[in-house]
Amino acid sequence: MTLTSREVAAAAGMTLAQVRRLWRALGFADARGEATFTPADVEALSVVNELVHERVVDEETALQLTRALGRTMSRLAEWQVSTLAEAGAPRRASERSQVAFEQLLVYAWRRHLEAATARHGGEGAEAGLDRQTATQTVGFADLVGFTSLSNGLGTDELASLVEAFESRCSDLVAAGGGRVVKTLGDSVLFLAATPAGGTEIALAVVETIGADPVLPDVRLGLATGPVVLRMGDAFGPPVNLAARLTAVARRNHVIIDATTARLLSTESYVTRVLPPRPMHGFGDVEPITVRRHWNAPPG
């Protein structure tokens, strides 16, 4: 059974404009009167409509959540299909994996929801900050010479290189108690709750990636301060500064800002202030190198 947009709207108790806004928020083009919807679409829209009518969320919040869900699921679906295709999985295995993956999806979502709830009820809230703002240490890892390198690689080689870089960084960030915000092929943006935690993650990344003969060298910038957390992304001066610091870092080295340096233990880390550098949007900034103290163990 297939339905048009108007039929779906009527069945879900919504206007056609509301249905189209939610459909676009999920990341799909307008059906333009074609019968492309199913009863499952009616059920999903009815759930959203019920949440709005019961004032659990307002309509704008529902759209924001739908947009976040659409972006996340689109990337996840592409990742799943391409991974199985590259592995040469037969159609039967792909269909079986879809059921298993759906179970894992709900499990992973619940675990991450618990972690996110705990983070949003932590230090930022106690300090009286806006609930979408938290003081974090932001890390930005960037592969050296990626553009020129990628021009000389085949499609499969480039995909393998990016996958290796992203997966290793993600593992190191998770092991250090941080969170990957997003990956951009040749760079990874992550957050840590403390300057020490972010520094340990950063040092682990340069030690691991820098020692890998297959991967290019890496540069890493760290900055600490209030970060706006919205739609699964992070914004604010520390994010921009971390990226700027990465640009002046030597290969396989970590550069930090003054706030991060001030909050690190001098018994565990050695810092050195470098000459001021002009950084767009920040004026002249003194980059600071960091390494572990000779008698301080990793982590």
C-alpha positions as CSV (number, residue, x, y, z in Angstrom):
1,M,0.0,0.0,0.0
2,T,1.4,3.4,-1.0
3,L,0.1,6.8,-0.2
4,T,0.6,10.4,-1.4
5,S,1.8,13.3,0.8
6,R,-1.8,14.5,1.2
7,E,-3.1,11.1,2.2
8,V,-0.2,10.7,4.8
9,A,-1.0,14.2,6.2
10,A,-4.6,13.4,6.6
11,A,-4.0,10.0,8.2
12,A,-1.4,11.5,10.6
13,G,-3.6,14.5,11.5
14,M,-1.1,17.0,10.1
15,T,-1.1,19.7,7.5
16,L,0.6,19.0,4.1
17,A,3.1,21.8,4.9
18,Q,4.0,20.1,8.2
19,V,4.6,16.8,6.5
20,R,6.8,18.3,3.8
21,R,8.9,20.2,6.4
22,L,9.5,17.0,8.4
23,W,10.2,15.0,5.2
24,R,12.8,17.6,4.1
25,A,14.2,17.6,7.6
26,L,14.8,13.9,7.3
27,G,16.8,14.6,4.2
28,F,14.4,13.6,1.4
29,A,13.1,15.5,-1.6
30,D,9.4,16.3,-1.9
31,A,7.3,13.5,-3.3
32,R,5.4,16.0,-5.5
33,G,2.1,14.2,-5.4
34,E,3.5,10.7,-6.1
35,A,2.4,7.7,-4.0
36,T,5.7,6.9,-2.4
37,F,4.7,6.7,1.3
38,T,3.7,3.7,3.4
39,P,1.7,3.1,6.6
40,A,5.1,3.1,8.4
41,D,5.5,6.8,7.4
42,V,2.0,7.5,8.8
43,E,2.9,5.9,12.1
44,A,6.2,7.8,12.4
45,L,4.5,11.2,11.6
46,S,1.7,10.4,14.1
47,V,4.3,9.8,16.8
48,V,5.9,13.2,16.1
49,N,2.5,14.9,15.9
50,E,1.5,13.3,19.3
51,L,4.7,14.6,21.0
52,V,3.9,18.1,19.7
53,H,0.3,18.1,20.7
54,E,1.1,16.8,24.2
55,R,3.7,19.6,24.5
56,V,6.5,17.2,25.1
57,V,8.4,19.2,22.5
58,D,7.4,22.2,20.3
59,E,7.2,21.9,16.5
60,E,10.6,23.7,16.0
61,T,12.3,21.3,18.4
62,A,10.7,18.3,16.7
63,L,12.1,19.6,13.4
64,Q,15.6,20.0,14.9
65,L,15.5,16.4,16.3
66,T,14.2,15.1,13.0
67,R,17.0,16.9,11.1
68,A,19.6,15.5,13.4
69,L,18.2,12.0,13.0
70,G,18.1,12.3,9.3
71,R,21.7,13.4,8.9
72,T,22.9,10.7,11.3
73,M,20.9,7.9,9.7
74,S,21.8,9.0,6.2
75,R,25.5,8.8,6.9
76,L,25.1,5.5,8.9
77,A,23.1,3.9,6.1
78,E,25.7,4.9,3.5
79,W,28.5,3.6,5.7
80,Q,26.7,0.3,6.3
81,V,25.9,-0.4,2.6
82,S,29.4,0.6,1.3
83,T,31.1,-1.4,4.0
84,L,29.1,-4.6,3.2
85,A,29.6,-4.0,-0.6
86,E,33.4,-3.6,-0.2
87,A,33.4,-6.8,1.8
88,G,31.6,-8.6,-1.0
89,A,28.8,-9.7,1.3
90,P,26.0,-11.6,-0.6
91,R,22.5,-10.2,-0.7
92,R,21.3,-12.8,1.9
93,A,24.0,-11.7,4.3
94,S,23.1,-8.1,3.8
95,E,19.5,-8.7,4.6
96,R,20.4,-10.7,7.7
97,S,22.8,-7.9,8.8
98,Q,20.1,-5.4,8.5
99,V,18.0,-7.1,11.2
100,A,21.1,-7.5,13.4
101,F,22.2,-3.9,12.7
102,E,18.8,-2.6,13.7
103,Q,19.2,-4.2,17.1
104,L,22.7,-2.9,17.6
105,L,21.5,0.6,16.5
106,V,18.9,0.7,19.3
107,Y,21.4,-0.6,21.8
108,A,24.1,1.9,20.8
109,W,21.6,4.8,20.8
110,R,20.5,3.9,24.4
111,R,24.1,3.7,25.6
112,H,25.1,7.0,24.0
113,L,21.9,8.7,25.3
114,E,22.8,7.7,28.8
115,A,26.3,9.1,28.3
116,A,25.0,12.4,26.8
117,T,22.5,12.8,29.6
118,A,25.3,12.4,32.1
119,R,27.5,14.9,30.3
120,H,24.8,17.6,30.1
121,G,24.1,17.2,33.8
122,G,27.7,17.6,34.8
123,E,30.2,20.4,35.5
124,G,28.7,22.8,32.9
125,A,25.3,22.7,34.5
126,E,26.7,23.1,38.0
127,A,28.7,26.1,37.0
128,G,25.5,27.9,35.9
129,L,26.3,27.7,32.1
130,D,23.6,27.4,29.5
131,R,22.6,23.7,29.2
132,Q,23.9,23.7,25.6
133,T,27.2,25.2,26.6
134,A,30.0,23.4,28.5
135,T,33.6,24.0,29.2
136,Q,35.6,21.5,27.2
137,T,39.0,20.9,25.8
138,V,38.8,20.8,22.0
139,G,41.2,18.8,19.9
140,F,41.7,19.1,16.2
141,A,43.9,16.4,14.5
142,D,45.0,17.1,10.9
143,L,47.0,14.9,8.5
144,V,50.0,16.6,7.0
145,G,50.1,17.0,3.2
146,F,46.9,15.1,2.7
147,T,45.7,17.1,-0.4
148,S,48.9,16.4,-2.4
149,L,49.0,12.9,-1.2
150,S,45.4,12.1,-2.1
151,N,45.9,13.4,-5.6
152,G,48.4,10.6,-6.2
153,L,46.3,7.8,-4.7
154,G,43.7,5.6,-6.3
155,T,40.2,5.5,-4.9
156,D,40.6,2.3,-2.9
157,E,44.0,3.5,-1.5
158,L,42.5,6.8,-0.5
159,A,39.5,5.2,1.2
160,S,41.7,2.8,3.1
161,L,43.9,5.6,4.3
162,V,41.0,7.8,5.5
163,E,39.4,4.8,7.2
164,A,42.6,3.9,9.0
165,F,43.1,7.4,10.2
166,E,39.6,8.0,11.4
167,S,39.2,4.6,13.0
168,R,42.5,4.8,14.9
169,C,41.8,8.4,16.1
170,S,38.3,7.3,17.2
171,D,39.6,4.4,19.2
172,L,42.2,6.6,20.9
173,V,39.7,9.3,21.7
174,A,37.3,6.8,23.1
175,A,40.0,5.1,25.1
176,G,41.0,8.4,26.6
177,G,37.4,9.2,27.7
178,G,36.8,11.8,25.0
179,R,34.2,12.0,22.2
180,V,34.7,12.4,18.5
181,V,32.4,15.2,17.2
182,K,33.1,14.8,13.5
183,T,35.6,13.6,11.0
184,L,36.4,15.4,7.7
185,G,38.6,12.8,5.9
186,D,42.0,14.3,6.7
187,S,41.0,15.7,10.2
188,V,39.2,14.7,13.3
189,L,37.5,17.0,15.8
190,F,37.1,15.7,19.4
191,L,36.2,16.9,22.9
192,A,37.5,16.0,26.3
193,A,36.1,17.0,29.7
194,T,39.5,18.1,31.1
195,P,42.7,19.7,29.7
196,A,44.7,16.7,31.0
197,G,42.3,14.3,29.3
198,G,42.5,16.2,26.0
199,T,46.3,16.4,26.2
200,E,46.7,12.6,26.8
201,I,44.4,11.9,23.8
202,A,46.4,14.3,21.7
203,L,49.7,12.9,22.7
204,A,48.4,9.3,22.0
205,V,47.2,10.4,18.6
206,V,50.6,11.9,17.5
207,E,52.5,8.9,19.0
208,T,50.3,6.3,17.3
209,I,49.7,8.0,13.9
210,G,53.2,9.4,13.7
211,A,54.8,6.0,14.3
212,D,52.6,4.4,11.5
213,P,54.7,4.0,8.3
214,V,51.5,3.8,6.2
215,L,49.9,7.0,7.4
216,P,51.1,10.6,6.9
217,D,52.3,12.5,9.9
218,V,49.8,14.4,12.0
219,R,49.5,17.8,13.7
220,L,47.3,18.5,16.6
221,G,45.9,21.6,18.3
222,L,44.2,21.9,21.6
223,A,42.1,24.8,23.1
224,T,40.0,25.0,26.3
225,G,36.9,27.1,27.0
226,P,33.1,27.3,26.7
227,V,31.8,25.3,23.7
228,V,28.3,25.4,22.3
229,L,27.0,21.8,21.8
230,R,24.2,21.7,19.3
231,M,22.8,19.2,16.8
232,G,25.7,16.8,17.7
233,D,28.3,19.4,16.7
234,A,30.5,21.8,18.6
235,F,30.9,25.5,18.1
236,G,32.7,28.4,19.7
237,P,36.1,30.1,20.0
238,P,37.9,27.0,21.4
239,V,36.9,25.0,18.3
240,N,38.2,27.7,15.9
241,L,41.4,28.2,18.0
242,A,42.2,24.5,18.0
243,A,42.0,24.5,14.2
244,R,44.2,27.6,14.0
245,L,46.8,26.1,16.3
246,T,46.9,22.9,14.2
247,A,48.0,25.0,11.3
248,V,51.2,26.2,13.1
249,A,52.0,22.9,14.8
250,R,55.1,20.9,13.7
251,R,54.4,17.4,12.4
252,N,53.8,14.9,15.1
253,H,53.6,17.6,17.7
254,V,50.8,19.0,19.9
255,I,50.2,22.7,20.3
256,I,48.0,24.1,23.0
257,D,46.5,27.4,24.0
258,A,47.3,29.4,27.2
259,T,44.2,28.2,29.0
260,T,44.9,24.6,28.5
261,A,48.6,25.1,29.6
262,R,47.5,26.9,32.7
263,L,45.3,24.1,33.8
264,L,47.9,21.3,33.3
265,S,49.9,19.9,36.1
266,T,53.6,20.9,35.9
267,E,54.5,17.6,37.5
268,S,53.0,15.7,34.6
269,Y,53.6,18.0,31.6
270,V,56.3,20.3,30.2
271,T,55.2,23.3,28.2
272,R,57.1,25.8,26.2
273,V,55.8,29.2,24.9
274,L,56.6,29.9,21.3
275,P,56.8,33.3,19.6
276,P,53.5,35.0,18.9
277,R,51.8,34.1,15.6
278,P,49.0,36.1,13.9
279,M,45.8,33.9,13.8
280,H,42.7,35.0,12.0
281,G,40.0,36.1,14.4
282,F,42.3,35.9,17.4
283,G,45.1,38.5,16.7
284,D,48.6,37.5,17.9
285,V,48.6,34.2,19.8
286,E,51.5,32.5,21.6
287,P,51.3,28.8,20.7
288,I,52.5,26.5,23.4
289,T,54.1,23.1,22.9
290,V,53.4,20.3,25.4
291,R,55.0,17.0,26.2
292,R,54.9,14.6,29.1
293,H,57.4,15.1,31.9
294,W,60.2,12.6,31.6
295,N,59.0,10.8,34.7
296,A,55.3,10.9,34.0
297,P,53.8,7.7,32.6
298,P,51.3,7.9,29.7
299,G,47.7,8.5,30.8
